Amino acid sequence: MTRVVVLGGGIAGLATAFRRTSPGETLVLEAAPRAGGSIRTIREDGFTLECGPNTLRTTEAAERLLADLGLEPDVVIADGKAPRWIVRGGSPRAVVPGPAALFNKVFTIAGKLRLLKEPFVAPRPASLEDESVHSFFARRFGEEAAVYGAGPMVSGVYAGDPRTLSMRSAFPKLWEAEGTAGSVVRGLLRKKEKKGGAAARAHHRARTLTFNGGLFTLIETLQNRLRERPGFHFEMNAAAVAIEGPRTPAPPGCRWTVRCGDGRSFDADVLVSTLSAPATARLLGNVLTRSAAALEAVPSSPVTVVMQAYRAPASANDAPRGFGGLIPQVEGFRSLGILYPASLFTGRAPEGFVLTTSFLGGALDRALAGAPDADLLAVAAAEVARFFPRLGPAARSWIARWPEAIPQLPLGHHRTLSALEQDLAALDAVAPGALHVTGGFRDGIALGERIASGEGIGKSLA
């Protein structure tokens, strides 16, 4: 029977193992002392705080996973009416997605008029293979939209630099919409029309959610269910440092040998990598000959998360409300964004407390992510106070550091992915199904996307 070794015990690795239904042994190797990757929940004295992702925006695969794990009774849905905020002129201004955005106070009248011109802007030249997110939005929607729309979006999603992040790779749906219709708006409308009628009624509607015990509930439940399966094993503190293979079967059926830093080694018929692009390249460079050099050069942005609990002020108007705020770089803040977890979800804090979660660092402020705790707390508290001057000092604080938080997809990253596809196809021709590669650099960084990629690989395993 086939032995599968999965590198990485984050959500994609666990989803891969869970969705494998073929007979055989499945082994997940995780370098850290715990599973979950960037999903980490603090449960302390009535507080439920997220150190990494704060929400799960569901895909169809994510909805299937929740149903199969029986997690629906534990789901907490985000307040659908919670406003989102973008800072302009030093203060947060409410925004809503879609056409209603034309009525917000983030954009000037001139900026809104420029947004309306998008369907009449000339389509991109056929010779333009890729461009930065900033350039794309400035070209299609105007400079104001690039600074106060795309900039905060890139900060909130990628903790990145909109002037260097690839539009084609980071936001492929918008890139494709322009490519198919010559206009982002027309392209998205056409796609919506194709899903009309009965198909639209059956189409998945994404939800933004967490769980009563936080997002780590998903990891715990997956681990518990997997432990019940014959042939499943999970090894933590098992950092892969070298991989040999594919090679002549020895022992019978074995194509790979994974060697760990502590001297342990594990044989496998099939290898699944959910690691970062550089780690994948270093371990598998001997078989990914076309793509390894470019994969190893894909950088990641560091992010430090500062969570703070405050005594609730007397007036609700003086407290955080809504989803949270994103902050354009030109506004002079150092926080990439500030979320309000206790406003978005119930049960995040004891009665009488409000919460803020500040994200610091990113591609444009790498030094801050590595600053001492005292400096990080001071920056976060000062910038929360600019929004809510009547909150007073924080009663409790927590810090989580992610030195390599989010992959930064450079211009031309699509060519790297094309080279990776060629490498995998070449290997598959001589060793069918021997290697599967996924990761935020290839299949999307959102939790829903990571679950979908794990499901796809898991179902394909022999």
C-alpha positions in Angstrom: 0.0 0.0 0.0 1.1 3.6 -0.7 2.9 5.6 1.9 2.3 9.3 1.7 4.5 11.8 3.6 3.2 15.4 3.9 5.7 18.1 4.7 4.0 20.7 6.9 1.3 20.3 9.5 -0.6 23.5 8.7 -4.2 23.6 7.5 -3.2 22.5 3.9 -1.2 19.6 5.2 -3.9 18.4 7.6 -6.7 18.9 4.9 -4.6 16.8 2.5 -4.3 14.0 5.1 -8.0 14.2 6.0 -9.2 14.1 2.4 -7.0 11.1 1.5 -9.4 8.1 1.2 -7.2 5.6 -0.5 -5.6 2.8 1.6 -2.1 3.2 3.0 -0.1 5.1 5.5 -0.1 8.9 5.8 2.6 10.6 7.8 2.6 14.4 8.4 5.9 16.0 9.4 5.8 19.3 11.2 8.9 21.3 12.1 7.2 23.2 14.9 6.2 21.7 18.3 2.5 22.0 17.3 0.3 21.8 14.3 -1.6 24.6 12.6 1.0 26.7 11.0 0.0 30.4 11.4 -3.3 29.4 13.0 -2.8 29.9 16.7 -5.4 30.9 19.3 -4.8 32.2 22.8 -7.5 31.2 25.4 -6.8 32.9 28.6 -9.0 34.3 31.5 -12.0 34.5 29.2 -10.2 36.0 26.3 -10.1 34.3 22.9 -7.4 35.9 20.7 -6.0 35.0 17.3 -2.2 35.3 16.8 -2.4 34.8 13.1 -5.5 34.8 10.8 -8.5 36.2 12.6 -11.2 34.9 10.3 -12.1 32.1 7.9 -13.7 33.3 4.7 -15.2 30.0 3.4 -14.7 28.4 0.1 -16.8 25.4 -1.1 -14.1 23.1 0.2 -14.0 24.9 3.5 -17.8 24.5 3.9 -17.5 20.8 3.1 -14.7 20.4 5.7 -16.8 22.1 8.4 -19.7 19.9 7.6 -17.7 16.7 7.6 -16.0 17.6 10.9 -19.4 18.4 12.5 -18.2 21.9 13.4 -21.3 23.8 12.4 -22.7 24.1 15.9 -19.4 25.7 17.0 -19.4 28.3 14.2 -19.6 32.0 15.1 -20.5 34.2 12.2 -19.1 37.7 11.8 -21.5 40.6 12.1 -22.6 41.2 8.5 -23.3 44.8 9.2 -20.0 45.5 10.8 -18.4 48.5 9.1 -14.9 48.4 7.7 -12.7 51.5 8.0 -9.9 53.1 5.9 -7.9 55.9 7.4 -7.8 59.2 5.5 -6.8 62.5 6.9 -5.7 60.7 10.1 -9.2 59.4 11.0 -11.0 56.2 10.1 -13.8 56.4 7.5 -16.4 53.8 7.0 -16.5 51.8 3.7 -18.6 49.1 2.3 -17.8 46.8 -0.6 -19.4 47.0 -4.0 -21.2 49.9 -5.7 -22.1 51.5 -2.4 -18.3 52.3 -2.1 -19.1 55.3 -4.3 -20.9 56.9 -1.4 -18.1 56.6 1.2 -15.9 59.4 2.4 -12.6 57.8 1.6 -12.5 59.0 -2.0 -12.9 62.5 -3.2 -15.6 63.4 -5.8 -12.8 63.5 -8.4 -11.7 60.1 -7.3 -15.2 58.7 -7.5 -15.7 60.1 -10.9 -12.4 58.4 -12.0 -13.7 55.1 -10.6 -16.8 55.4 -12.9 -14.6 55.8 -15.9 -13.0 52.3 -15.5 -15.2 50.6 -18.2 -14.0 53.1 -20.8 -10.3 52.9 -20.0 -8.3 51.3 -22.8 -7.5 47.6 -22.1 -4.0 46.7 -21.2 -1.6 46.1 -24.1 -1.1 42.5 -25.2 2.6 42.9 -24.5 2.0 43.6 -20.8 2.5 40.2 -19.1 2.3 41.5 -15.5 2.4 44.7 -13.5 2.4 45.8 -9.9 -0.8 46.1 -7.9 -0.4 49.9 -7.6 0.2 50.3 -11.4 -2.8 48.2 -12.2 -5.2 50.1 -10.0 -3.8 53.5 -11.1 -4.2 52.5 -14.7 -7.7 51.1 -14.4 -9.2 53.2 -11.5 -6.9 56.2 -11.0 -4.1 57.1 -8.6 -6.5 57.8 -5.7 -7.9 54.3 -5.9 -4.4 52.9 -6.0 -3.3 54.8 -2.9 -6.5 54.6 -0.8 -8.0 51.4 -2.2 -5.3 49.0 -3.4 -2.7 50.2 -0.9 -4.7 49.3 2.2 -5.9 46.1 0.6 -2.3 44.9 0.0 -1.3 45.9 3.5 -4.3 43.9 5.0 -4.0 40.8 2.9 -0.3 40.5 2.1 1.5 42.9 4.4 3.2 43.9 1.2 4.3 46.7 -1.0 1.7 47.4 -3.7 4.5 48.8 -6.0 6.3 45.5 -6.2 3.6 42.9 -5.6 2.5 41.1 -8.8 -1.1 41.9 -9.7 -1.4 38.9 -12.0 -0.3 36.4 -9.2 -1.7 38.1 -6.1 -5.2 39.0 -7.4 -5.7 36.7 -10.4 -9.5 37.2 -10.6 -9.2 40.9 -11.2 -6.3 40.4 -13.7 -8.4 37.8 -15.6 -11.5 40.0 -15.6 -9.6 42.8 -17.4 -8.0 40.3 -19.8 -11.3 38.7 -20.8 -13.4 41.8 -21.2 -11.0 44.7 -21.5 -12.4 46.1 -18.3 -12.4 44.9 -14.7 -16.1 45.9 -14.1 -17.3 44.3 -17.4 -15.3 41.2 -16.8 -16.7 40.7 -13.3 -20.3 41.4 -14.5 -19.9 38.8 -17.3 -18.7 36.2 -14.8 -21.7 37.0 -12.6 -24.1 36.6 -15.6 -22.7 33.2 -16.4 -23.7 32.1 -12.9 -27.3 33.2 -13.4 -30.5 31.3 -12.9 -30.4 28.0 -11.1 -26.6 27.9 -11.0 -26.6 31.2 -9.1 -29.0 29.8 -6.5 -26.9 26.8 -6.0 -23.6 28.8 -6.0 -21.7 28.8 -2.8 -22.0 32.0 -0.7 -18.9 32.7 1.3 -19.2 33.2 5.1 -16.8 35.0 7.4 -16.5 33.1 10.6 -14.6 31.7 13.5 -15.5 29.2 16.2 -16.5 29.5 19.9 -13.0 28.5 20.9 -11.2 30.4 18.1 -9.8 29.2 14.8 -7.5 26.7 16.4 -10.7 24.6 17.0 -10.4 23.6 13.4 -6.9 22.3 13.8 -7.7 20.5 17.0 -10.7 18.8 15.4 -8.8 17.8 12.4 -6.0 16.3 14.5 -8.5 14.4 16.7 -10.3 12.9 13.7 -7.0 12.0 11.9 -5.7 10.2 15.1 -8.7 7.9 14.8 -7.6 6.7 11.4 -5.5 3.5 11.0 -2.2 4.3 9.3 -2.1 8.0 10.2 0.9 9.4 12.1 1.9 13.0 13.0 5.5 13.8 13.9 6.2 17.2 15.4 9.6 18.8 15.8 10.5 17.0 12.6 12.2 19.6 10.4 13.1 18.2 7.0 16.7 19.1 6.1 17.3 16.9 3.0 15.3 14.8 0.6 16.6 11.9 -1.6 14.7 10.6 -4.5 12.8 9.6 -6.5 15.0 6.5 -6.9 15.0 2.8 -7.5 12.5 1.2 -5.1 14.3 0.2 -2.0 12.5 -0.8 0.2 9.9 -2.0 -2.3 7.6 0.8 -3.4 9.7 3.6 -1.9 10.6 6.6 -4.0 11.7 9.2 -1.4 13.7 9.4 1.8 13.1 12.5 4.0 15.9 13.2 6.5 15.2 15.4 9.5 17.6 17.6 11.5 17.5 15.3 14.6 18.7 12.3 12.6 15.4 10.6 11.9 14.5 9.6 8.3 11.2 8.6 6.7 10.6 6.8 3.5 7.7 7.6 1.2 6.1 6.5 -2.1 4.4 9.9 -2.5 5.6 13.2 -1.2 3.4 16.3 -0.6 5.1 19.6 0.1 3.0 22.4 1.7 6.2 24.4 2.7 7.2 27.9 1.7 8.7 28.5 -1.8 12.3 28.8 -0.6 12.0 25.7 1.6 10.5 23.7 -1.2 13.3 24.8 -3.6 16.1 23.9 -1.1 14.7 20.5 -0.4 13.6 19.6 -3.9 15.9 21.5 -6.1 17.3 18.3 -7.6 13.9 17.5 -9.3 12.6 21.1 -9.7 15.5 22.1 -11.9 13.6 24.8 -13.9 11.9 26.5 -11.0 14.1 26.1 -8.0 16.2 29.2 -8.3 13.2 31.5 -8.7 11.3 29.7 -6.0 14.2 30.2 -3.6 14.1 33.9 -4.3 10.5 34.4 -3.3 10.6 36.6 -0.2 8.3 36.7 2.8 7.1 39.7 4.8 7.6 39.6 8.6 4.6 40.5 10.7 4.2 41.0 14.5 0.7 40.9 16.0 0.0 42.9 19.1 -3.3 42.1 20.8 -4.5 44.5 23.5 -7.5 44.4 25.9 -9.0 47.6 27.2 -11.6 48.4 29.7 -14.8 49.3 27.8 -15.4 53.1 27.9 -18.7 54.5 29.2 -19.9 55.4 25.8 -20.1 52.8 23.0 -19.2 55.6 20.6 -15.7 55.7 22.2 -15.1 52.0 21.7 -13.9 50.0 18.6 -16.8 48.9 16.5 -17.0 47.1 13.2 -14.5 44.9 11.5 -11.4 47.0 11.9 -9.4 49.6 10.0 -6.8 49.5 7.2 -4.2 52.2 7.0 -2.7 53.6 3.7 1.1 54.1 4.0 0.7 57.8 3.1 -1.2 58.4 6.4 2.0 58.1 8.5 0.9 55.3 10.8 3.2 52.2 11.3 0.3 49.8 11.9 -0.7 48.0 8.7 -4.2 47.6 10.1 -6.1 47.3 13.4 -8.9 44.7 13.9 -11.6 44.8 16.5 -12.2 41.1 17.3 -14.7 41.6 20.2 -16.8 43.8 18.0 -16.8 41.4 15.0 -17.5 38.2 16.9 -19.3 37.4 20.2 -17.5 35.7 23.0 -14.0 37.1 22.4 -13.6 38.9 25.7 -15.1 39.0 29.2 -17.8 41.4 29.9 -16.5 45.0 30.2 -13.6 44.6 27.8 -12.9 45.5 24.2 -10.1 44.2 22.0 -7.8 45.5 19.3 -5.3 43.5 17.2 -2.6 45.5 15.5 -0.4 44.2 12.7 3.1 45.7 12.6 6.0 45.2 10.2 5.4 43.9 6.7 7.4 44.4 3.5 7.7 48.1 4.0 8.7 48.2 7.7 10.6 45.0 8.3 12.7 46.5 11.2 9.6 47.2 13.3 8.5 43.5 13.2 11.7 42.6 15.0 11.7 45.4 17.5 11.7 44.7 21.3 8.3 44.0 22.9 8.3 47.4 24.7 8.6 49.3 21.4 5.9 47.2 19.7 3.5 47.8 22.6 4.2 51.5 22.6 3.6 51.8 18.8 0.4 49.8 18.9 -1.0 51.6 22.0 -0.2 55.0 20.6 -1.9 54.3 17.3 -5.0 52.7 18.9 -5.2 55.9 21.0 -5.3 58.0 17.8 -8.5 56.2 16.9 -10.0 55.9 20.4 -8.5 58.6 22.7 -10.9 57.8 25.5 -10.0 54.1 25.9 -7.2 54.7 28.4 -4.2 52.4 28.8 -4.4 48.7 27.8 -5.2 46.4 30.7 -3.7 43.3 29.0 -1.3 42.8 26.1 0.0 39.8 24.1 2.5 39.6 21.2 3.0 37.0 18.5 5.9 37.2 16.0 5.9 35.7 12.5 9.3 36.3 10.9 8.2 34.8 7.6 4.5 35.5 7.6 3.3 35.9 4.0 4.9 35.2 0.6 5.5 38.3 -1.5 4.8 37.4 -5.1 7.2 39.4 -7.3 6.5 40.7 -10.8 6.8 37.8 -13.3 5.9 35.2 -10.6 3.6 33.6 -13.2 6.7 32.5 -15.1 8.0 30.8 -12.0 4.8 28.9 -11.6 4.9 27.9 -15.2 8.4 26.5 -14.7 7.2 24.7 -11.6 4.3 23.1 -13.7 6.9 22.0 -16.2 9.1 20.4 -13.5 6.1 18.6 -12.0 4.9 17.3 -15.4 8.4 16.1 -16.3 8.7 14.2 -13.0 5.1 12.8 -13.4 6.1 11.4 -16.7 8.7 9.1 -15.2 7.2 8.7 -11.6 3.4 9.3 -11.8 2.0 10.9 -8.8 5.2 10.9 -6.9 5.2 14.6 -5.9 2.6 17.3 -5.2 3.5 20.9 -4.3 1.2 23.5 -2.8 1.7 26.6 -0.8 0.6 30.2 -0.5 3.1 31.1 -3.3 1.1 28.9 -5.7 -2.5 28.3 -4.6 -3.4 31.4 -2.6 -2.8 32.5 1.0 -6.3 32.7 2.4 -7.4 29.8 4.8 -10.2 28.9 2.4 -7.8 28.6 -0.5 -5.4 26.5 1.6 -8.2 24.1 2.6 -9.2 23.8 -1.1 -5.7 23.0 -2.2 -5.4 20.3 0.5 -8.7 18.8 -0.5 -7.7 18.7 -4.2 -4.4 16.9 -3.4 -5.9 14.6 -0.8 -8.6 13.3 -3.2 -6.0 12.8 -6.0 -3.7 10.6 -3.9 -3.6 6.9 -4.8 
